[in-house]
Amino acid sequence: MPHGAVRETARTMVGAALIWSLVLLAAPFLSFAPGAALPWGVGAALLMGVFPAVLVFWLERRNDLRRLPPSSLPPTVLGTAALAFMFQRIILWLQGPLALSAAVFALLAAAVVLLIANAFTSWSWLDLSLGAGAVILGVTTALLLPGLWGSLAGILAGAVPAVSLAVRLRHGSPRTRLAAGAAGAAAGGGIFLWLLAYAS
């Protein structure tokens, strides 16, 4: 793989991992008090946000990444989705924070959209993650911080991924990136908002 492609793949993995780590870290605080929410958030962020990206990056560096059966999902997304499905069962079994369950379902919804879309085109996991993150992080921040300052913080938290996506529109195919970001916002963000309405 050319050096530029390796750097782009690494940037995509790190960026998507950061977005979903922040989403999963913050979501439990919508359901639980801070002391109970923190272990859930840290555990979810490390397991589904950080671990798959680090593992895939390490395996690729060693040239030891086994080829999986044909799939339009990158290895990082496959691993993240598998861990998300298992973690969902843990949340339900241990009666964990339902807002975190909503965030995990949002991640799975974004992965399913990527799986379907990449059978016909080539979308980036980072673009979908930025779209979903703009909705989820904006809403989560606004709900966690009351009043006007919370609303302003929510707008800022949602604007950062949105601006990052806008910057990425200048590279590659703008329409493809915009479509992926919009799909991430609709699928990931929409599922999160829908399930969050039942999580309180």
The 8 nearest C-alpha neighbors of each residue, nearest first, counted from 0:
[[1, 4, 5, 2, 3, 6, 8, 59],
 [2, 0, 4, 3, 5, 6, 7, 8],
 [1, 3, 5, 4, 6, 0, 7, 8],
 [4, 2, 6, 5, 1, 7, 0, 8],
 [3, 5, 7, 1, 6, 2, 8, 0],
 [6, 4, 2, 8, 3, 7, 9, 1],
 [5, 7, 9, 3, 4, 8, 10, 2],
 [6, 8, 10, 4, 9, 5, 11, 3],
 [9, 7, 11, 5, 10, 6, 4, 12],
 [8, 10, 6, 12, 11, 7, 13, 5],
 [11, 9, 7, 13, 8, 12, 14, 6],
 [10, 12, 8, 14, 125, 9, 13, 15],
 [13, 11, 9, 15, 10, 14, 52, 16],
 [12, 14, 16, 10, 11, 15, 17, 9],
 [13, 15, 17, 11, 16, 12, 10, 125],
 [14, 16, 125, 18, 17, 12, 13, 128],
 [17, 15, 48, 13, 19, 14, 18, 49],
 [16, 18, 20, 14, 15, 19, 13, 21],
 [19, 17, 15, 21, 20, 16, 132, 22],
 [18, 20, 22, 21, 16, 48, 17, 23],
 [21, 19, 44, 48, 17, 23, 22, 18],
 [20, 22, 24, 18, 19, 23, 25, 17],
 [23, 21, 19, 25, 20, 24, 26, 136],
 [24, 22, 20, 44, 26, 21, 25, 40],
 [23, 25, 40, 21, 44, 22, 41, 20],
 [26, 24, 22, 23, 27, 28, 21, 40],
 [25, 27, 99, 23, 28, 98, 29, 24],
 [28, 26, 99, 36, 29, 96, 30, 98],
 [27, 29, 36, 31, 30, 26, 25, 33],
 [28, 30, 27, 26, 98, 31, 143, 139],
 [31, 29, 96, 28, 27, 98, 97, 199],
 [32, 30, 36, 28, 35, 27, 29, 96],
 [31, 33, 35, 34, 36, 28, 30, 29],
 [34, 32, 36, 35, 37, 28, 31, 27],
 [35, 33, 36, 32, 37, 38, 31, 28],
 [34, 36, 33, 32, 37, 31, 38, 39],
 [35, 37, 33, 27, 31, 28, 39, 34],
 [36, 38, 40, 39, 35, 34, 33, 41],
 [39, 37, 41, 40, 36, 42, 35, 34],
 [40, 38, 42, 36, 37, 41, 43, 27],
 [39, 41, 24, 37, 43, 42, 38, 23],
 [40, 42, 44, 38, 43, 24, 39, 37],
 [41, 43, 39, 45, 40, 44, 38, 46],
 [42, 44, 46, 40, 45, 41, 47, 23],
 [45, 43, 20, 48, 41, 23, 24, 42],
 [44, 46, 49, 42, 48, 43, 50, 47],
 [45, 47, 43, 50, 44, 48, 42, 49],
 [48, 46, 79, 44, 43, 45, 49, 50],
 [47, 49, 20, 16, 44, 45, 19, 46],
 [48, 50, 45, 52, 16, 51, 47, 53],
 [49, 51, 53, 46, 52, 45, 54, 48],
 [52, 50, 54, 53, 75, 78, 79, 49],
 [53, 51, 55, 54, 50, 49, 75, 12],
 [52, 54, 56, 50, 51, 55, 57, 49],
 [53, 55, 57, 51, 56, 52, 50, 58],
 [56, 54, 58, 52, 57, 53, 59, 51],
 [55, 57, 59, 53, 54, 58, 52, 60],
 [58, 56, 60, 54, 55, 59, 53, 61],
 [59, 57, 64, 63, 55, 61, 60, 56],
 [60, 58, 62, 56, 61, 57, 64, 55],
 [59, 61, 57, 62, 58, 56, 63, 55],
 [60, 62, 58, 63, 59, 57, 64, 56],
 [63, 61, 59, 60, 64, 58, 57, 65],
 [64, 62, 58, 61, 59, 65, 60, 57],
 [65, 63, 58, 59, 62, 66, 55, 61],
 [64, 66, 63, 67, 58, 62, 59, 74],
 [67, 65, 64, 68, 69, 74, 63, 70],
 [66, 68, 65, 69, 70, 74, 64, 77],
 [69, 67, 70, 66, 65, 71, 72, 74],
 [70, 68, 67, 71, 66, 72, 73, 118],
 [71, 69, 72, 68, 114, 67, 73, 118],
 [70, 72, 117, 114, 118, 73, 69, 113],
 [71, 73, 70, 114, 76, 77, 74, 113],
 [72, 74, 76, 75, 77, 71, 70, 124],
 [75, 73, 77, 76, 78, 72, 55, 67],
 [76, 74, 78, 73, 77, 51, 52, 79],
 [75, 77, 79, 73, 78, 74, 80, 72],
 [78, 76, 74, 80, 75, 79, 72, 81],
 [77, 79, 81, 75, 76, 80, 51, 74],
 [78, 80, 76, 82, 47, 81, 77, 51],
 [79, 81, 83, 77, 82, 78, 107, 76],
 [82, 80, 78, 84, 83, 79, 77, 85],
 [81, 83, 85, 79, 84, 80, 86, 78],
 [84, 82, 80, 86, 81, 85, 79, 87],
 [83, 85, 87, 81, 82, 86, 80, 88],
 [86, 84, 82, 88, 87, 83, 81, 89],
 [87, 85, 89, 83, 88, 84, 82, 90],
 [86, 88, 84, 90, 85, 89, 83, 100],
 [87, 89, 91, 86, 85, 90, 92, 84],
 [90, 88, 86, 92, 87, 91, 93, 85],
 [91, 89, 95, 87, 93, 88, 92, 94],
 [92, 90, 94, 88, 89, 93, 95, 87],
 [91, 93, 89, 90, 94, 88, 95, 87],
 [94, 92, 95, 90, 91, 89, 88, 96],
 [95, 93, 91, 92, 90, 96, 97, 89],
 [94, 96, 90, 93, 91, 97, 92, 89],
 [97, 95, 30, 99, 27, 98, 31, 100],
 [96, 98, 100, 198, 99, 95, 101, 30],
 [97, 99, 101, 100, 96, 26, 27, 198],
 [100, 98, 26, 27, 102, 97, 101, 96],
 [99, 101, 97, 103, 98, 102, 104, 87],
 [100, 102, 98, 191, 104, 99, 194, 103],
 [103, 101, 105, 99, 100, 104, 191, 106],
 [102, 104, 100, 106, 105, 101, 83, 99],
 [103, 105, 107, 101, 106, 102, 108, 100],
 [106, 104, 187, 102, 108, 191, 103, 107],
 [105, 107, 103, 109, 104, 108, 187, 110],
 [106, 108, 104, 110, 105, 109, 80, 111],
 [109, 107, 105, 111, 110, 106, 187, 186],
 [108, 110, 187, 112, 106, 107, 111, 183],
 [111, 109, 107, 113, 108, 112, 114, 106],
 [110, 112, 114, 108, 113, 109, 107, 115],
 [113, 111, 109, 115, 114, 110, 116, 108],
 [114, 112, 110, 116, 111, 115, 117, 109],
 [113, 115, 111, 112, 71, 117, 72, 116],
 [116, 114, 112, 113, 118, 117, 111, 119],
 [117, 115, 113, 118, 119, 114, 112, 120],
 [118, 116, 120, 121, 119, 71, 114, 115],
 [117, 119, 116, 115, 71, 120, 114, 121],
 [120, 118, 117, 116, 121, 115, 71, 122],
 [121, 119, 117, 116, 118, 122, 175, 115],
 [122, 120, 117, 123, 119, 116, 175, 118],
 [121, 123, 179, 117, 120, 124, 175, 113],
 [122, 124, 125, 126, 127, 121, 179, 176],
 [125, 123, 127, 126, 128, 122, 15, 113],
 [124, 126, 15, 128, 123, 11, 127, 129],
 [127, 125, 180, 129, 123, 128, 124, 179],
 [128, 126, 183, 180, 179, 130, 124, 125],
 [127, 129, 125, 131, 130, 126, 15, 132],
 [130, 128, 132, 160, 126, 127, 131, 133],
 [131, 129, 180, 184, 183, 127, 133, 128],
 [130, 132, 184, 183, 188, 187, 128, 134],
 [133, 131, 129, 135, 134, 136, 130, 128],
 [132, 134, 157, 160, 130, 131, 161, 136],
 [135, 133, 188, 137, 132, 131, 136, 157],
 [134, 136, 132, 138, 137, 188, 133, 139],
 [137, 135, 139, 132, 138, 157, 133, 134],
 [136, 138, 157, 153, 156, 134, 140, 135],
 [137, 139, 141, 135, 140, 136, 153, 134],
 [140, 138, 136, 142, 141, 137, 135, 143],
 [139, 141, 153, 143, 137, 142, 138, 136],
 [140, 142, 153, 149, 150, 138, 139, 144],
 [143, 141, 139, 140, 144, 138, 145, 149],
 [144, 142, 140, 141, 139, 145, 29, 149],
 [143, 145, 149, 141, 142, 140, 146, 148],
 [146, 144, 149, 143, 142, 147, 148, 141],
 [145, 147, 149, 148, 150, 144, 141, 151],
 [146, 148, 150, 149, 151, 145, 152, 144],
 [149, 147, 151, 150, 146, 152, 145, 144],
 [148, 150, 144, 141, 145, 152, 146, 147],
 [149, 151, 141, 153, 147, 148, 152, 154],
 [150, 152, 148, 154, 153, 149, 155, 147],
 [153, 151, 149, 155, 154, 150, 148, 156],
 [154, 152, 137, 141, 140, 150, 156, 151],
 [153, 155, 151, 157, 152, 156, 137, 158],
 [154, 156, 158, 152, 153, 157, 151, 159],
 [157, 155, 137, 153, 158, 154, 159, 136],
 [156, 158, 137, 133, 154, 155, 159, 136],
 [157, 159, 161, 155, 156, 160, 162, 154],
 [158, 160, 162, 161, 157, 156, 163, 155],
 [161, 159, 163, 129, 133, 162, 158, 157],
 [160, 162, 158, 164, 163, 159, 133, 165],
 [163, 161, 165, 159, 164, 160, 158, 166],
 [164, 162, 160, 166, 161, 165, 159, 167],
 [163, 165, 167, 161, 162, 166, 160, 129],
 [166, 164, 162, 168, 167, 163, 161, 169],
 [165, 167, 163, 164, 168, 169, 162, 170],
 [168, 166, 164, 169, 165, 170, 163, 176],
 [169, 167, 173, 165, 166, 170, 176, 164],
 [168, 170, 167, 166, 173, 171, 165, 172],
 [171, 169, 168, 167, 172, 173, 166, 176],
 [172, 170, 173, 169, 168, 176, 167, 175],
 [171, 173, 175, 174, 176, 170, 168, 169],
 [174, 172, 168, 176, 175, 177, 171, 169],
 [175, 173, 177, 176, 172, 178, 168, 179],
 [176, 174, 178, 172, 177, 173, 179, 122],
 [175, 177, 179, 173, 178, 174, 126, 180],
 [178, 176, 180, 174, 179, 175, 173, 181],
 [177, 179, 181, 175, 176, 180, 174, 182],
 [180, 178, 182, 127, 176, 177, 181, 126],
 [181, 179, 130, 127, 126, 183, 177, 182],
 [182, 180, 184, 178, 183, 179, 130, 177],
 [181, 183, 185, 179, 180, 184, 186, 178],
 [182, 184, 127, 131, 130, 180, 187, 186],
 [183, 185, 131, 130, 188, 181, 182, 187],
 [186, 184, 189, 182, 183, 188, 187, 181],
 [187, 185, 189, 183, 188, 184, 182, 190],
 [188, 186, 105, 131, 109, 183, 190, 189],
 [187, 189, 184, 131, 191, 134, 185, 135],
 [188, 190, 185, 186, 192, 191, 187, 193],
 [189, 191, 193, 187, 105, 192, 188, 186],
 [190, 192, 101, 188, 105, 194, 189, 193],
 [193, 191, 195, 189, 190, 194, 188, 196],
 [192, 194, 190, 191, 195, 196, 189, 197],
 [195, 193, 196, 191, 197, 101, 192, 190],
 [196, 194, 198, 192, 197, 193, 191, 98],
 [195, 197, 194, 193, 198, 192, 199, 191],
 [198, 196, 195, 194, 199, 193, 97, 98],
 [199, 197, 195, 97, 196, 98, 194, 30],
 [198, 197, 196, 30, 195, 97, 98, 29]]
